Amino acid sequence: MRHIFLLLAIWGAIHPMYWFLSYMSAGNSLADLIDAWYVNASTTGLVWDLTISAIALTLFVLWEAVSTRDWLRLIAIPATFCIGVSCGLPLYIWLRTRPV
């Protein structure tokens, strides 16, 4: 099961990044991307859903890293905010389930 989470983390990094890079290579800027996040109620709701999920995951990662003193788990935080929850969450689960 552990390897499935690693594969999901890799997929969660590559697949969304493909779409972001496709959008940016079409001549769009980062400002255009951010504007597209708020183009209608559906995309705005999705942005807030992912933002709240990222914050909840971050708080959980911080709490567990401090309580277990397993600092490697903190890698999931930049993965979450630089790539997305689709990478950060399975990466964190993979790190959490590794043998100690």
C-alpha positions in Angstrom: 0.0 0.0 0.0 2.9 2.3 0.8 4.1 2.2 -2.8 0.7 3.2 -4.1 0.9 6.4 -2.1 4.3 7.2 -3.6 2.9 6.6 -7.1 0.0 8.9 -6.3 2.3 11.6 -5.1 4.3 11.3 -8.3 1.2 11.4 -10.4 -0.1 14.3 -8.3 3.0 16.2 -9.1 3.2 15.4 -12.8 -0.4 15.5 -14.0 -1.4 18.9 -12.6 2.0 20.4 -13.6 1.4 19.3 -17.2 -1.8 21.4 -17.3 -0.2 24.4 -15.6 2.8 24.3 -18.0 0.5 23.9 -21.0 -1.5 26.9 -19.9 1.6 29.0 -19.3 3.3 27.9 -22.6 0.2 29.2 -24.5 1.4 32.7 -23.7 -0.5 33.2 -20.4 1.0 34.7 -17.4 0.8 33.8 -13.7 -1.7 36.7 -13.3 -3.9 35.2 -16.0 -3.8 31.8 -14.2 -4.9 33.4 -10.9 -7.6 35.4 -12.7 -8.9 32.1 -14.2 -9.3 30.6 -10.7 -12.0 33.2 -10.0 -13.8 33.2 -13.4 -17.0 31.7 -12.0 -18.5 30.3 -8.8 -17.5 26.8 -9.6 -13.8 27.5 -9.9 -13.8 29.9 -7.0 -15.4 27.1 -4.8 -12.7 24.7 -6.0 -9.9 27.1 -5.2 -11.3 27.6 -1.6 -11.8 23.8 -1.2 -8.2 23.2 -2.1 -6.9 26.1 0.0 -8.7 24.9 3.1 -7.5 21.3 2.4 -3.9 22.6 2.1 -4.2 24.6 5.3 -5.6 21.6 7.2 -2.9 19.3 5.8 -0.2 21.8 6.8 -1.5 22.1 10.4 -1.6 18.3 10.7 1.9 17.8 9.2 3.3 20.5 11.6 1.5 19.0 14.6 2.7 15.4 13.9 6.2 16.5 12.9 6.6 18.3 16.2 5.0 15.6 18.3 7.1 12.8 16.7 10.2 14.8 16.0 10.2 13.4 12.5 11.2 16.5 10.5 11.4 14.8 7.1 7.6 14.8 7.0 7.8 18.6 6.7 8.7 18.1 3.0 5.0 17.6 2.4 4.3 21.3 3.1 6.2 22.9 0.2 5.0 20.0 -2.0 1.5 21.0 -1.1 1.8 24.7 -1.7 4.2 24.6 -4.7 2.5 21.6 -6.5 -0.8 20.9 -4.8 -2.7 18.8 -2.4 -2.7 16.0 -5.0 1.0 15.7 -4.4 1.4 16.8 -0.8 -1.2 14.5 0.8 0.0 11.2 -0.7 3.6 12.3 -0.2 2.9 12.9 3.5 1.1 9.5 3.9 4.0 7.8 2.2 6.5 9.5 4.6 4.3 8.8 7.6 4.1 5.0 6.8 7.8 4.5 6.2 9.6 2.1 8.6 11.4 3.9 11.5 
